[in-house]
């Protein structure tokens, strides 16, 4: 791939309307994201019809902004998220990509959203990453453990059997809102719980760890249920007024986060040992969690392994990762 390839990426799989221009030298020329989080926040989750309608309303604006200082005639490829995701939302991105491709005679390629997350790490490292490596994708909708053998080849080892990691954070945040009516709890739940956990004691409540070391899969529904039982067992839970109860709220958040991070860390170390692979890449929205990053970086030093994360701006759903993945898959 001697010639520099410029790729327009389009991402509309869930609740982010995104477009970006990335080249084959891993340079991010533009990376535009319209987040729908405020629209879905009152529902504590993504409403599919609202998501697709908003994509329809915002996609032209986002693509125009991504191409504002870049002539589309210099685009060599258009990549769009093909799967997995909300069908109506995916269709918006695909339609725009195909239309632009037809009008300007530019080839298009559909990209697997999960491959996009993997390439968010590769893009952040400017392609300088060794193979094979262990990949863990942790987001609101996905939890996937795989071994990545090249830029375009991976073997999926395990997935979630129920709730994704980010989904568990969302559901715990929703539970705490329903019990307290405290507006600090909102969607998405991950950043809220992470923020409140800083003030709590992570060892105060011993929530179960669903390690499942007899399988590569994950399961977080049991942990979520344990939080539900614990909260329901409390006689008083008026967090709005009592200072002492705020401490209780912080401890619940900290202990839940600790259980999640401990589970992820243990599973990853198990994978490193079993697979004999010393390179680990963590991606997806939950990979932005600072506590998780610190814990895994600390373990990496102790175990003498390499752990990589995406740049913070590439942890959420974005089109830069789709463009980067598209380049590798189209020109492989």
Secondary structure, DSSP 8 states (H G I E B T S, - for coil): --S--EEEEEE-SSSEEEEEEEETTS-EEEEEEEE-HHHHHTTTS--HHHHHHHHHHHHHHHHHHHTTTS-GGG--EEEEEEESS-HHHHHHHHHHHHHHHHHHT-EEEEEEHHHHHHHHHHHHTTT---SSEEEEEE-SS-EEEEEEEETTEEEEEEEBSS--HHHHHHHHHHHHHHHH--TT--SSHHHHHHHHHTTS-TTSS-------TTSS-B--HHHHHHHHHHHHH-S---TTT-HHHHHHHHHHHHHHHHHHHHHHHHHHHHHHHHHT--EEEEESGGGG-HHHHHHHHHHHHHHT-EEEE--GGGTSS-HHHHHHHHHHHH--
